[in-house]
């Protein structure tokens, strides 16, 4: 018994060592980025590498904002990400409710075709989407960055899988009281689906805020640039001042961390429950 207990303790210790090692590997680049943002340029490429700076240069952050209009970049990114996220929550919840609850001819076929669009690579639709926006005169505008992302097959699938787990009796009671389908969605389904909605909101916000390729294609003027695009151009324009670039990169991560921090409870619940069925 003593040997078995010792063996179990050894397994537990080994498991924790592996977990901590993997956590360190995951967090090491972020820690290095933060510490690099506080270094002087002369300390970044020294050999052997040193983690901590000899003097913490907090003024790198103010210099980064002075060297490039990061305030404008942040406004663009946050405005676009919040608008697209809100749009997807509205359109995807309505589409998911239709696929989960409404009965109409060809519903399942249409749903499978809708899911099939998730298998089409993004690179395939990039050029046709650009041509459509060019014909509409939306290049270098907020429309080009917002409108194509207002609907999502993934978001519809995620919410639909959650909606079918909600008991139908709740909706039937509302119908008896004279509620319309839109009222049922707004007053019953949506409040009960907060975990799935929070999950979709986090995924959407992260995807839009971190997007680089699409913004690079449709944006030309500096006033319309997003944070990710601004960081890339900042690197080329100022001959890669790594201390300032790392400072800008650290601030670019903060909005995502804030969103995830406030939505993590619902986020975890949404991942756990969205794949369940009746």
C-alpha positions as CSV (number, residue, x, y, z in Angstrom):
1,X,0.0,0.0,0.0
2,X,2.8,2.4,0.8
3,X,4.5,1.6,-2.5
4,X,1.2,2.3,-4.4
5,X,0.7,5.6,-2.5
6,X,4.3,6.7,-3.3
7,X,3.7,5.8,-6.9
8,X,0.5,7.8,-7.1
9,X,2.3,10.8,-5.5
10,X,5.1,10.4,-8.1
11,X,2.6,10.4,-10.9
12,X,0.9,13.5,-9.6
13,X,4.2,15.3,-9.2
14,X,5.3,14.3,-12.7
15,X,1.9,15.4,-14.1
16,X,2.2,18.9,-12.5
17,X,5.8,19.2,-13.8
18,X,4.6,18.5,-17.3
19,X,1.7,21.0,-16.9
20,X,4.0,23.8,-15.6
21,X,6.5,23.1,-18.3
22,X,3.9,23.4,-21.0
23,X,2.5,26.5,-19.4
24,X,5.9,28.1,-19.4
25,X,6.5,27.3,-23.0
26,X,3.1,28.9,-23.8
27,X,3.6,32.0,-21.8
28,X,7.3,32.5,-22.5
29,X,6.8,34.5,-25.8
30,X,4.3,36.8,-24.1
31,X,6.6,37.4,-21.1
32,X,9.5,38.0,-23.5
33,X,7.4,40.5,-25.5
34,X,6.5,42.4,-22.3
35,X,10.0,42.5,-21.0
36,X,11.4,43.5,-24.4
37,X,9.0,46.4,-24.5
38,X,10.7,47.8,-21.4
39,X,14.2,47.4,-22.6
40,X,16.6,49.8,-24.4
41,X,17.2,49.0,-28.0
42,X,20.9,48.1,-27.2
43,X,19.8,45.3,-24.8
44,X,17.4,43.5,-27.1
45,X,19.9,41.5,-29.2
46,X,22.7,41.0,-26.6
47,X,24.2,37.5,-26.4
48,X,23.6,35.6,-24.2
49,X,20.0,36.8,-24.1
50,X,18.9,38.5,-20.9
51,X,15.3,38.4,-19.8
52,X,15.2,41.4,-17.6
53,X,16.3,44.9,-18.6
54,X,19.0,46.7,-16.6
55,X,16.6,49.7,-16.5
56,X,12.9,49.5,-17.1
57,X,12.0,51.9,-19.9
58,X,8.3,52.6,-19.5
59,X,8.6,55.6,-21.8
60,X,8.8,53.2,-24.7
61,X,4.9,53.1,-24.6
62,X,4.6,56.9,-24.9
63,X,7.2,57.0,-27.6
64,X,5.3,54.3,-29.6
65,X,2.1,56.4,-29.4
66,X,4.1,59.5,-30.5
67,X,5.8,57.7,-33.4
68,X,2.6,56.4,-34.9
69,X,-1.2,57.3,-34.5
70,X,-2.0,54.2,-32.4
71,X,-4.9,56.0,-30.9
72,X,-6.6,56.1,-34.3
73,X,-5.6,52.5,-35.0
74,X,-7.2,51.4,-31.7
75,X,-10.4,53.3,-32.4
76,X,-10.7,51.7,-35.8
77,X,-10.0,48.2,-34.6
78,X,-12.3,48.4,-31.5
79,X,-15.1,50.1,-33.5
80,X,-14.9,47.4,-36.2
81,X,-14.6,44.5,-33.9
82,X,-17.5,45.6,-31.6
83,X,-19.7,46.3,-34.6
84,X,-19.0,43.0,-36.3
85,X,-19.5,41.1,-33.0
86,X,-22.8,42.8,-32.4
87,X,-23.9,42.1,-36.0
88,X,-23.0,38.5,-35.8
89,X,-24.8,38.0,-32.5
90,X,-28.0,39.4,-34.1
91,X,-27.8,37.6,-37.5
92,X,-26.5,34.3,-36.2
93,X,-29.0,34.1,-33.4
94,X,-31.9,34.7,-35.8
95,X,-30.6,32.2,-38.3
96,X,-29.9,29.7,-35.6
97,X,-33.4,30.0,-34.2
98,X,-34.8,29.4,-37.7
99,X,-32.7,26.3,-38.2
100,X,-33.4,25.0,-34.6
101,X,-37.1,25.7,-34.2
102,X,-38.9,26.8,-37.4
103,X,-40.3,24.2,-39.8
104,X,-40.0,25.1,-43.5
105,X,-39.3,23.1,-46.7
106,X,-35.7,22.2,-47.3
107,X,-34.6,23.4,-43.8
108,X,-32.0,20.6,-43.3
109,X,-30.7,20.8,-46.8
110,X,-30.2,24.5,-46.5
111,X,-28.5,24.1,-43.2
112,X,-26.1,21.6,-44.6
113,X,-25.3,23.9,-47.5
114,X,-24.8,26.7,-45.0
115,X,-22.3,24.5,-43.1
116,X,-20.6,23.6,-46.4
117,X,-19.5,27.2,-46.7
118,X,-17.2,26.6,-43.7
119,X,-15.2,24.2,-45.9
120,X,-14.4,26.8,-48.5
121,X,-10.9,28.3,-47.9
122,X,-10.9,32.0,-47.0
123,X,-8.3,32.6,-49.8
124,X,-10.8,31.4,-52.4
125,X,-13.5,34.0,-51.5
126,X,-11.0,36.9,-50.9
127,X,-10.8,38.1,-54.5
128,X,-14.5,37.9,-55.3
129,X,-15.3,39.7,-52.1
130,X,-12.8,42.4,-53.0
131,X,-14.4,42.8,-56.5
132,X,-17.9,43.1,-55.0
133,X,-16.7,45.8,-52.6
134,X,-14.9,47.6,-55.4
135,X,-18.0,47.7,-57.5
136,X,-19.9,49.1,-54.6
137,X,-17.3,51.7,-54.0
138,X,-16.6,50.5,-50.4
139,X,-12.8,50.1,-50.7
140,X,-11.0,52.0,-48.0
141,X,-14.2,52.5,-45.9
142,X,-15.6,51.0,-42.7
143,X,-18.1,49.1,-44.9
144,X,-15.4,47.0,-46.4
145,X,-14.2,45.9,-42.9
146,X,-17.6,45.5,-41.3
147,X,-20.2,44.3,-43.8
148,X,-18.5,41.0,-45.0
149,X,-18.3,39.8,-41.4
150,X,-21.8,40.5,-40.2
151,X,-22.9,36.9,-40.8
152,X,-21.1,33.6,-39.9
153,X,-21.8,30.0,-40.7
154,X,-19.7,29.0,-37.6
155,X,-21.7,31.3,-35.4
156,X,-25.0,30.0,-36.7
157,X,-23.9,26.4,-36.1
158,X,-22.7,27.2,-32.6
159,X,-25.9,28.9,-31.5
160,X,-28.1,26.4,-33.3
161,X,-26.5,23.5,-31.4
162,X,-27.1,25.4,-28.1
163,X,-30.7,26.4,-29.0
164,X,-31.8,22.8,-29.6
165,X,-30.9,22.0,-25.9
166,X,-33.4,24.6,-24.6
167,X,-36.7,22.9,-23.6
168,X,-39.5,23.6,-26.1
169,X,-42.0,23.8,-23.3
170,X,-40.7,27.3,-22.4
171,X,-41.5,28.5,-25.9
172,X,-44.9,26.8,-26.1
173,X,-45.9,28.5,-22.9
174,X,-44.9,31.9,-24.4
175,X,-46.9,31.1,-27.6
176,X,-50.0,30.3,-25.5
177,X,-49.6,33.8,-23.9
178,X,-49.6,35.3,-27.4
179,X,-45.9,35.9,-27.9
180,X,-44.6,36.1,-31.4
181,X,-41.5,34.1,-32.6
182,X,-39.4,37.2,-32.5
183,X,-40.5,37.9,-28.9
184,X,-39.8,34.3,-27.9
185,X,-36.3,34.6,-29.4
186,X,-35.7,37.9,-27.6
187,X,-37.2,37.2,-24.2
188,X,-36.6,33.4,-23.8
189,X,-34.0,32.0,-26.1
190,X,-31.4,34.8,-26.0
191,X,-31.4,35.1,-22.1
192,X,-30.9,31.4,-21.7
193,X,-28.2,31.3,-24.4
194,X,-25.8,33.7,-22.7
195,X,-23.0,31.1,-22.5
196,X,-23.1,30.4,-26.3
197,X,-23.5,34.1,-27.1
198,X,-20.5,35.0,-25.0
199,X,-18.5,32.2,-26.7
200,X,-19.4,33.6,-30.1
201,X,-18.7,37.1,-29.0
202,X,-15.2,36.2,-27.8
203,X,-14.3,34.3,-30.9
204,X,-15.7,37.0,-33.2
205,X,-14.0,39.9,-31.4
206,X,-10.6,38.1,-31.3
207,X,-10.9,37.1,-35.0
208,X,-11.8,40.6,-36.2
209,X,-9.4,42.5,-33.9
210,X,-6.5,40.3,-35.0
211,X,-7.3,40.3,-38.7
212,X,-4.5,41.5,-40.9
213,X,-4.9,40.1,-44.4
214,X,-8.3,41.5,-45.2
215,X,-7.5,45.0,-43.8
216,X,-4.3,45.0,-45.8
217,X,-6.3,44.3,-49.0
218,X,-9.1,46.8,-48.6
219,X,-7.5,49.7,-46.7
220,X,-5.3,52.3,-48.3
221,X,-5.3,55.4,-46.2
222,X,-3.6,55.7,-42.8
223,X,-6.7,57.0,-41.1
224,X,-8.5,53.7,-41.8
225,X,-5.7,51.4,-40.6
226,X,-6.3,48.9,-37.8
227,X,-3.9,48.0,-35.0
228,X,-2.5,45.0,-36.7
229,X,-1.9,46.8,-40.0
230,X,-0.5,49.8,-38.2
231,X,2.0,47.6,-36.3
232,X,3.3,46.1,-39.6
233,X,3.6,49.4,-41.3
234,X,5.2,50.9,-38.2
235,X,7.9,48.2,-38.4
236,X,8.7,48.9,-42.0
237,X,8.6,52.7,-41.7
238,X,10.8,53.0,-38.6
239,X,13.3,50.3,-39.5
240,X,12.1,48.0,-36.9
241,X,12.6,49.7,-33.6
242,X,11.9,46.6,-31.6
243,X,11.5,48.3,-28.3
244,X,8.7,50.5,-29.6
245,X,7.2,47.7,-31.7
246,X,7.0,45.4,-28.7
247,X,5.3,48.2,-26.7
248,X,2.7,48.6,-29.4
249,X,2.2,44.8,-29.5
250,X,1.7,44.6,-25.8
251,X,-1.0,47.3,-25.9
252,X,-2.6,45.4,-28.9
253,X,-3.1,42.3,-26.7
254,X,-4.9,44.2,-23.9
255,X,-8.4,44.6,-25.5
256,X,-8.5,40.8,-26.2
257,X,-7.4,40.0,-22.6
258,X,-10.1,42.4,-21.2
259,X,-12.8,40.8,-23.3
260,X,-11.8,37.3,-22.4
261,X,-11.5,38.2,-18.7
262,X,-15.1,39.5,-18.5
263,X,-16.6,36.7,-20.6
264,X,-14.5,33.7,-19.4
265,X,-17.3,32.3,-17.2
266,X,-19.8,32.2,-20.1
267,X,-17.1,31.3,-22.5
268,X,-16.3,28.0,-20.7
269,X,-20.0,27.2,-20.2
270,X,-20.6,27.8,-23.9
271,X,-17.8,25.4,-25.0
272,X,-19.1,22.8,-22.6
273,X,-22.8,23.0,-23.5
274,X,-22.9,24.1,-27.2
275,X,-22.3,20.6,-28.5
276,X,-25.1,18.9,-26.5
277,X,-28.3,17.7,-28.1
278,X,-31.7,16.7,-26.8
